[in-house]
Amino acid sequence: MRSDASTRSGYADAIVAATLDALLARLKSRRPPWLAGLSGLQGSGKSTFARQLAAAANARGIGCVVLSLDDFYLGRRARRQLARRVHPLFATRGVPGTHDLALLTRTLDALRRASARSPALLPRFDKGRDTRVAPSRWRRVHVPPRLILLEGWCVGVPAQDEATLRRPLNALERDEDGERRWRGRVNEELAHGYARLWRRFDALVLLQAPGFDVVTRWRDEQERALRRRGAPQAMDRAALARFLMHYERLSRVALRELPARADLRLRLDRERRVVEASWMRIDVDERGADVSA
């Protein structure tokens, strides 16, 4: 779910440049197009960071395309069918199982062979209408990029063992998924289709949040901005708390598992400033980031 708030400035240029340098150094032994995952919990600024990385790469003559996992959501109708067939909680988009992985795979393959005669089409999802934008409005890519960035909140997250799934993690799981059909199916999706997608990565970049508790604050910044604009989809705090319960389990898995799995890791503080990078020393003037609404 693309929940990153809009940005005034984003991450510091020095951080972006250093990340791109480190990423390219890890990819140089592989044949492009390279596919890199960019993972970060809701509100961490991953969409902003992906755009900055792509702009920096393109400025160096390294063609780069950003894909968001959000643009591959199943539409409202398809999720309603899934909710009737499997579990009502699948009506809410975001968790594994609510994406069209076949479309994402076709898009990745199309980018690798894009040409003037056969451009790759990049899907877009309209969250306001809760459906995919018509293909006639999708972006066309006529030249294979050297670097593809796939960003998303659950990118790279592994499946859990069955024993871990048994205990409800929050009120949503306890009261609405007592038989574990929802979280069991989410875990099954992670173990198969999503795991195959993660294995395609040439590298994984992680924006590491300080903890799950900060996600509520980061996400509420976006909701406050929506409320100020009178947006009908804006959530109050009670609705937001329930909404985030859908993602708590996998967010905690990401916090626990991804730091050791990521090729590049940027640890954030509560203000989204980079306080540590796994490959460089952070100077005070390089830390700043403003990805708040």
Sequence and secondary structure as in RCSB ss.txt:
>XXXX:A:sequence
MRSDASTRSGYADAIVAATLDALLARLKSRRPPWLAGLSGLQGSGKSTFARQLAAAANARGIGCVVLSLDDFYLG
RRARRQLARRVHPLFATRGVPGTHDLALLTRTLDALRRASARSPALLPRFDKGRDTRVAPSRWRRVHVPPRLILL
EGWCVGVPAQDEATLRRPLNALERDEDGERRWRGRVNEELAHGYARLWRRFDALVLLQAPGFDVVTRWRDEQERA
LRRRGAPQAMDRAALARFLMHYERLSRVALRELPARADLRLRLDRERRVVEASWMRIDVDERGADVSA
>XXXX:A:secstr
       SSEE HHHHHHHHHHHHHHHTTS SSEEEEEEE TTS HHHHHHHHHHHHHHTT  EEEEEGGGGB  
HHHHHHHHHHT GGGGSTTSTTSB HHHHHHHHHHHHT  SSS EEE  EETTTTEE  GGGSEEE S  SEEEE
EETTTT     HHHHHS  SHHHHHH TT HHHHHHHHHIIIIIHHHHTT SEEEEEE S THHHHHHHHHHHHH
HHHTT TT   HHHHHHHHHHHHHHHHHHHHHHHHH SEEEEE TT  EEEETTB   GGG  EE   
